[in-house]
Amino acid sequence: MMRRKERLAKLLKEEISQILRDEVRDPRIGMVVITRVELSEDMKNSKVYFTTIPEGREKEVEDALRSAKNYIKALLIKRLRVKSVPELSFKFDIDLKNLERIWEKL
């Protein structure tokens, strides 16, 4: 079960990244990097973590991703061969930013 969950998380990360790069035309999104995807135990819900380039537009990008989540999910349903695509929730990856700050101080 764990291996299946890991494979699905990796697949979702790759596909969402490609969809954001090629399909979503919202100018607020710009340069978004999907850093990781975490699935719930039952694989019905997912947290999609992202970071932005340049910094400082996190809230704006998060709002745009939330607005586009149904569109993204519809594309995932068409592209993936899975029983069901989990619900998506987008979250800014604050852990990654904190790690970057620590590295800068070292």
C-alpha positions in Angstrom: 0.0 0.0 0.0 2.8 2.4 0.9 4.5 1.9 -2.5 1.3 2.6 -4.3 0.8 5.8 -2.3 4.4 6.9 -3.1 4.0 6.2 -6.8 0.7 8.1 -6.9 2.2 11.1 -5.1 5.1 11.2 -7.5 2.8 10.9 -10.5 0.6 13.7 -9.2 3.6 15.9 -8.7 4.9 15.3 -12.3 1.5 15.7 -13.9 0.5 18.8 -11.9 3.8 20.4 -12.7 3.3 19.8 -16.4 -0.3 21.0 -16.3 0.8 24.3 -14.7 3.5 24.7 -17.2 1.5 23.8 -20.4 -2.2 24.2 -19.7 -3.0 26.8 -17.0 -3.0 30.3 -18.5 -3.6 32.3 -15.3 -0.9 35.1 -15.3 -0.9 35.1 -11.4 0.6 31.6 -11.4 3.8 32.4 -13.3 6.8 30.4 -12.2 5.5 27.8 -9.7 7.5 24.8 -8.6 5.7 21.8 -7.1 7.9 20.7 -4.3 6.0 17.7 -3.0 2.6 16.0 -2.8 1.4 14.3 0.4 -1.5 11.9 0.3 -3.9 11.0 3.1 -3.9 7.4 4.3 -7.0 6.6 2.2 -5.5 8.5 -0.8 -8.7 10.6 -1.2 -7.1 13.9 -0.3 -3.8 15.4 -1.2 -1.7 18.4 -0.2 0.2 19.9 -3.1 3.1 22.0 -1.8 4.6 24.7 -4.0 7.1 27.5 -4.0 7.3 30.5 -6.3 9.9 32.3 -8.3 10.2 35.2 -7.6 9.5 35.3 -3.9 6.8 37.5 -2.4 3.8 36.4 -4.5 2.9 33.3 -2.4 -0.6 34.4 -1.4 -1.5 35.5 -4.8 -0.3 32.3 -6.4 -2.0 30.2 -3.7 -5.3 31.9 -4.5 -4.8 31.3 -8.3 -4.1 27.6 -7.7 -7.2 27.3 -5.5 -9.2 28.9 -8.3 -7.8 26.5 -10.9 -7.9 23.3 -8.8 -11.1 21.9 -10.4 -9.7 22.5 -13.9 -6.4 20.8 -12.8 -8.3 17.9 -11.3 -10.4 17.5 -14.5 -7.2 17.3 -16.6 -5.7 14.8 -14.1 -8.8 12.6 -14.5 -8.3 12.6 -18.3 -4.5 11.9 -18.1 -4.2 9.4 -15.2 -5.2 5.8 -15.2 -6.3 5.6 -11.6 -9.7 4.7 -10.0 -10.0 8.2 -8.5 -8.0 11.3 -8.4 -7.7 12.7 -4.9 -9.0 16.1 -3.9 -6.4 18.8 -4.3 -5.4 21.4 -1.7 -2.5 23.8 -2.5 -0.2 25.0 0.2 2.9 27.2 0.1 5.9 25.1 1.2 7.1 27.1 4.2 9.4 24.3 5.3 11.4 24.7 2.1 11.8 28.5 2.6 12.9 27.9 6.2 15.5 25.5 5.1 16.8 28.0 2.5 17.2 30.6 5.2 19.1 28.2 7.4 21.5 27.3 4.5 22.0 31.1 3.8 23.1 31.6 7.5 25.6 28.7 7.4 
